[in-house]
Amino acid sequence: MLCAVSHTAQSRVFLVAVGLSDYPGTVNDLNLCDNDARTINWVYKKNQDAITRVITNSNATVGAVTRLMDELYTQAQEDDILVFFFSGHGIPGAFMCYDGKLDYDIVRNSMAKSKSRHKMIFADACFSGKMRQENSYSNNQNQNNYASFDVMLFLSSRNDEVSRERRDMKNGLFTAYLQRGLRGGADYNKDRRITAKELFQFVSNGVRKMTRDQQHPVMWGKFSDDMTVLNWQK
């Protein structure tokens, strides 16, 4: 169930990038997730007319992330693009912020308030593939759902897989290939336009090879394979 999507040259990107390496205590700490958020922010600032917010570690509470999304996404117009990026712990049905669960419905409802019809969610989190199976919205009054506007979900792993990172790398495996792809690695036909299909092929092949087929990125939603994800610059 795909539909065509067009982006005008004047489209702006509204990005909220969230990364948590430092959770309360030490048992749940990660190594690279805060840098993942800063890396994706840098890529978009370099290559697109982007208005961005980055929030990491102890600042990334459920309330703070929700307020940032509401603040930023409501500024977008119909032809603008919304991007939500998360790197950190995930559980089925939610991302883990510093103080608790950021339910998938919170992200969805925040995006649904925007006039934008072009929305992208990138998640470098364990069990993130579960997100594509969640169909409910808490805001039933407006009957908002993924079928009513264009949303691309690009998730780092299937719903029963962990998302991996290595201490010898600057980013988690999914984010590492995502940023390489957005910086031109996925531009297979050299037209300086990264499409959804190109990005999935580049990232999926890289992550699967690096993990010896133990982690499988998932792309899902209502969008065209030829949808422009990013126009990149050297």
Secondary structure, 3 states (H helix, E strand, C coil): CCCCCCCCCCCCEEEEEEECCCCCCCCCCCCCHHHHHHHHHHHHHHHCCEEEEEEEHHHCCHHHHHHHHHHHHCCCCCCCEEEEEEECCEECCEEEECCEEEEHHHHHHHHHCCCCCEEEEEEECCCHHHHHHCCCCCCHHHCCCHHHCEEEEEECCCCCCCCCCCCCCCCCHHHHHHHHHHHHHCCCCCCCEEEHHHHHHHHHHHHHHHCCCCCCCEEEEECCCCCEEEECCC
